[in-house]
Amino acid sequence: MNKTLLTVLSFSLSILSAAQQDPQYTQFLFNKQMFNPAVTGQNARHCATLLTRTQYSQYEDQTFLLNTHAGGPTHLEGAKGAKTVSFSYGAPIPLRCETSRISSGGAGLSFYADETGYLKTNYLKTDLAYRISLPAATLSLGANVGMMQKVIDINGLVYKDPFDPKVPLVSTSKHNVNYGFGISYSSKGKHNVNIGYAIQNVSGRPFSFANVDALAPGLHQYITFDMESMIKRSGIILTTFGLAQMGNQKSIWHDSLTSDRFNFANPTLTMGLLADINPLIQVGMSSRLSTKNLESVSGILGIYLMPNLRLGYAYDMNISSLHFNHRNTHEIILKYCFTKCKIDVTDDPRHIDQFDFEQKHI
């Protein structure tokens, strides 16, 4: 039965064979707190972010082929595609300030629910940050700790031996404590350069199902970068951004925890460009590639419903070798920020995430 269960788990996670085990976000520029706690409460802002992401998939389900003679289904349809919902809220410490736009730290909560195939992951964590003001920049250090839950949905699965007493009759779940760390550097200069590094899933504790250490969250590293420039005369603000993700790309089995956990052989790199074409609208595009192939290209649209409320949409077109199985992806993000600081007229009013762009607060 142990081999049977591992086969089921392997199939569930094989859908992520060309993606990170942690959720991916196209609009990560507005969702950094999910993977880097150091940005929590950055620039004395209270920020709440809600994101939903849906990818449609279709795979031939090898676990059903053993029973095709019984007329069982042989395909996994779009309803089992990858789905992610995340929410984060971060506040500065102290909660109020007079004139300074630099807080001494931040605290917040983050949560995501991710479903891929027959595997569901829920993760609720607390984010903390501490800031050091430098002459020309701000250095932030952060840490997060939380509870991660893995759930196997057995509905629809067909086992080789359905009468095995160890086969669970209902969906089964396990939970473990997990944690991560991050660092962020934000310049105070003309281009508002931001560089961040974070490492997640540090605990590495395996999840055991039916007394088998079946899988463990892969150790992941994130490096982010964004910088602004302005097109003279037109007044258009351009933001160049990037994300490098390094981590193992499939489940971690009990007999290879030590070697595979630190396997960063196939990192992914996302590069993009956003343009503030007027005070209300942003347009942009990005592309994601790995050492194996070019995975996707994305279009991004942002609309400011209010100066401190941004609605964003991203459409990812999968162009990898798996594009017949991994369909295209829709991502919607809603971000609301506000500050209790008095605005200093010496602030550069352009940065889309740190400062006001014509009275924007995102």
Secondary structure, 3 states (H helix, E strand, C coil): CHHHHHHHHHHHHHCCCCCCCCCCCCCHHHCHHHCCHHHCCHHHEEEEEEEEEEEEECEECHHHHCCHHHCCCCEECHHHCCEEEEEEEEEEECCCCCCCCCCCEEEEEEEEEEEECCEEEEEEEEEEEEEEECCCEEEEEEEEEEEEEEEECCCCCCCCCCCCCCCCCCCEEEEEEEEEEEEEEEECCCCCCEEEEEEECCCCCCEEECCEEEECCCCEEEEEEEEEEECCCCCCEEEEEEEEEEECCCCCCHHHHHHHCCCCCCCEEEEEEEEECCCCEEEEEEEEEECCCEEEEEEEEEEEEECCEEEEEEEEEECCCCCCCEEEEEEEEEEEEEECCCCCCCCCCCCCCCCCCCCCCC
